[in-house]
Structures are given as structure tokens and as C-alpha cells.
Amino acid sequence: MKSRLIIILLIIVLTTIIISESNAQVQRMGILQGNYQIEPNGSIRVKTFCVDPKRDIPSDSTSFLYLLTHNQKAKVRIGKQTFNLQDAINKNLIEIKGIKLIESINDTALINSLSEEDKTYFLFVVDIIENPGKITFKKLLKIYDYPFIRRTISDEELQMIDQIKDEYESMSLSERVIIDSFLNVWMSMFLEPLIRELRMSGDYTGLRFINKTSKPARIDLSECILLGEEHEGYEDLKEVMFYLNNLNQNDLNEMTKHQNKVWDLRK
């Protein structure tokens, strides 16, 4: 009975964390050096590195209005004219926005570049949205194996989750059936806001470059850049920027490994 009560308490904690209130401040995003071609009135998805794991993930409603690094290192060529990236943003020639997580599920190249843990998180989101009535407690716990999620919750919550994982594994099959039944009842109480939250959830692995003109555009980055929704400094990111500037486009094939390194530098 004690274990069952602990599990029930954890279900409440888990669901509260998942639909917790926004922190308001959005992550700054790093983009590797390279050339990015955009068709007239078109857009492309650009792989990015999140440098602020404690902040909110940008959604598709997030506009990155500020180039926080050296403006001379980021050029935009539209037709025969060349602009600094910040000027192109200010003139509404180029727009940079966040992306919905659910839209990235169909990006095969992205999925293949993720670790197994990261894939678990992507598939978890899809599974909840597409099969809301088939959620088990074990499946719900998988989300807390995901490195990004573990970095965004408190040590006390992590300790509780890890303790309950052990409790759950030691339960009999009949006890697990009871817990899963309770979970389904509890999920039905908040399923709608949870699914709504997941459908709106952003993706920290990519941003969308949008060409607002009727001419082809090319964005040339001679070094890694940092973008922000707000104008702010990046003095706290010197080690991160040094690391990103020593990566190249081929490193994006092992994106998870390098993203984890960026987060380690932020500890």
C-alpha cells in the first residue's frame, strides 16, 4: 500500500511538471558557420544548438529578432544586394522563427542524428498525441530518461522520480495493472491540456529561416552565430561559443553528442 501511494503521488508530480507554467525567457540559439540557401518566398529548417537548457524552448510563435554575436560575420545576399543579417531582419527581408516539435518528427535526417534517448522523447510526444488512451506508467517514466528534461527539473524531483522507478520495477504484475488503471483515470482529467501543450511545444534542435522577398536569398555565416528573442549579452557563453566555432557541418550528424557537450559547459 505504501508503494502504491508513492506511485500515485508521483503521477501527480509527473503530470504537474509536464504542464508546468512557462519560465517566460526563451533560449538563445547557436547556429554553426556555413551557407544557407533559401528559395524566393521560401523557408528552410536550420539545425541549431540550445545554449540555455533552463529556459523555455522556442515555439513556432517565437521570433528571433536579435543577432547577439558579431554582425559582420553574418551576411545576407538577396539578388545583387548584400546586407548584414541584423539589417535584413530589421528590414523584414529575413525572418527567423522557432519550430514546433511535432513538425520535426518527419525530419528523417534529424531523427537519425539523435541518440536513442532523444528519440525516446520525440516518440513519446507522438505516442501521447496519437494514442492518448494507451499510456502506461512505465511509458510515462521514459520521458525522464531524456537528458534535456532531466536538466530542467530540480534535484529533489529527480531523486523522487528515480526512487519511484525502483519502486515500480519491484512491483508485481497485478500491482502494475492497478497503477496503470489509476494513471488512465488521472490522465483523462488533464489529457486535453497535456495534448494541447505537446502540440504547441517547441523544438530546440531547429529554427526556420524565412525569405520574405521574391528573390533567392543566401545567408553566409563565417563563424557560429547566436540568436535571441531579446537583445542581451552572451558573456556567460564564451566557452560554448568557442566550442561551437570549432564544429563543422559534418558534426551535425552527431548532434546529440555535441548538444550534450554544450549543456555540460553550462553547468
N, C-alpha and C positions, 0 to 999 in steps of 0.2 A: 504493500500500500504506500509506503514511503516513497519508493521509486516512482510509482505511478503519479503521485502528487508532484514530485520534482519534474517529471516529464511534462505534465500539464502546465506547470509554471513556465517551463522553458518554451513551450509552444507559444504562450502569450508573449514572452520576451522576444522570440524569433520574429513573430509577425509584427511586433511593435517596431523592431529595428528595421525591417524591410520597408515599412511605410512611414518611417520617421520623417520629421519635418526637415525642410531644406536648410542648409547652412548659409544660403544666400550667395556667398562668394564662390565664383566659378573658377575652375582650374585654369592655370596658364598652360599653353600647349606648345611643345617644341616640334619643329619640322626640320628634317635633315636637308643639307645642301643638295642642289640638283636643279633640273629644268622641268617645268610643268606646263604642258601644252593644253589649252582649253579652246574648244570649238566656239564659233560665234554663238552668242546667247546660250552657251552650254555650261556644263559644270563637270568637275572631276572629284573623286574621293581621294584625299591625300592622307597617307599614314602619318600618325602623329605620336608623340610621347607625352604622357601626362607627367607634369613635374610637381603637382600638388595633390597627393593622394588623400589629404584630409579635407579637401574642398569638394564642392558639388561637381558632378560630371556635366559637361555642356550638353544641352539638348539641341534639337533642330530649331528651336526658337532663339538660341544664343547667337549673337553676332559678335565676332571678334573685330573690334574697331581699332585696336592699337597694336602696332608693331613695337615691341618693347626693346628690341635689340637694334643694332646699327642700321639706319635706313639706307645707307649707301651700299649695303651688302645684299639688298633685295630690290631687284629691278623688274619692271613690267613693260613688255613690248606689245603694243596694240597697233596693228597696221604698221605705219612707219614712225610712230611716236614711241618714246621711251619715258617712263615715269618711275619714280621711287614707289615702292609698294604702298607706303603710307599715303602718298599723294593719290594713288589710284583708288585706295579705299575711301579717302576723303571726297574724291570727285564722283564716287559711286560707279566707277568703272569696273572695279573688282569688289566682290563681297565674299566674306569668309564666315561660314556658319557651322554650327555643330551638326551632328548626325544622330538619328535615332538608333539605338542599339538593335532593334528588331530589323532595321534595314540592312545591317551588316551581316546578318545570318546567312544571306545568299552570296556573300563575297567569298568565293572558294579560296582565293589566294590568301585572304586574311585568315580564314579559319585554319588553313594548312600551316600558317606561320605561328599559331598559338600552341601553347603547351597543353597537355591533357587536362590540367586543372582549369585552364582558361576556357577550354572547350566545354567543360562541365558547366560552367556558369552560363555560357551562351545557350547551351541546350536546355538548361534548367529554365531559363526565361521562356524559351519557345514552348517547352512542355507545359508550363503553367498556363500560358495563354491559350494553347491549342487543346490541352487535356486537363481542364481545371478540376474535373471530378476524379482524377486518378493520382492524386498527390499522396504519397506516403510520408511518414515521419522521417524515414531513412533518406528519402529523396530530398526532403526539405533541409536536412542536415548537410547535404553535399555542398550547398552554397557556401558554407563556412570553411570549406577546404580551399576556396578561391583566395589567392594572395591579396587581391585588391580589397575584398570585403574584410578580411582579417585586419587589414591596416586601418580600416575606417571605424572600427568599433573598439570599445575600451578593453583594457586588460582584464577587468573584472567580468565583463560579458564573455570574453574569450575563455576565461577559466571556467565559467559556468557551462558554456557550450561543450568544451572538451570533457568536463565531468559527466555531463548528461549523455554524451556519445558513449562513454564507457558503461553508464547505467543501461542504456538502450541495448547495447551489444550483449549484456549479460542477462537480458530478459528471455523468457520462454516465448515460443511462437504465439501461444494464446494471449500472453500479455501484450505482445506487439500488435496483434489484431485489435485489441481493445484500444490501445493508444492511437492506432491509425483511424479507428472509428471516431474517436473523440476529435482527432485532427480534422476529419472531414466535416464534422459538425461545426467546429470552430472556424474552418476556412469558409464555410457557407455564410458566416456572419460578416466577413470582411473581404470576400473574394472579389467583389466588384471594384472596390478602391484599390486592391492589390493589382489586379489586371490592368486597371487604368494607369496606375503608377508605372508598371512594367512597359506598357505600350508607349508611354511618354519618356521612358528612361533614355538617357543619352549614351553615347559610346566614346570612351576616352581614347580609342585607338585611331580615330579618324576625324578629319574636318572636310568640309566641302568648299572648294574654290569655285566661285561662280563668276563667269564672264558676263557682264551686264551690257556689253556692246555687240554690234552686228559684225565685228571683225574678229579674226583669230587673235588669241592672246597667248603670250608666253611669259611665265614667271620664272626668273633666273635668281636662284639663291646661291651666292658664292660662299656662304657659310650657314651653319644652323641658325634659324631664327626662332624667336619666342613671341607668341601672340597672346593678347589678353583681352578680356571683355572690358576691363577698366584700365586706365592709364596708371601704371605702377612700376616700381623698380624691380630689378632682379639681382640685387646684391647677394641675396641668400642662395643664389643658384650658380655661383661661379664654377663649382666642381661639376655640377650637372652639365653646364654649357661646354666645359672643356671636354667632358666625356662624349657628348653628342657630336661635337665638332670633329672627333676622331672616328666617327662611324661613317659608313657609306651606304648607298642604296642596297647593296648586297646584304648588309646586316639586317635589313628589314625582313629577310627570310627567316630570321630567328628573333623575331620581335619581342617575344615574351622574355627571353633571357636578358635582353638589353633594357627592357622596361623595368624588370626587377632590379637591375643594377642601378637604374636611375632612382628608384624608390629607396634602395639601400643607402644611396648618397644623401637622401633627405632625412635620414634618421637622426 
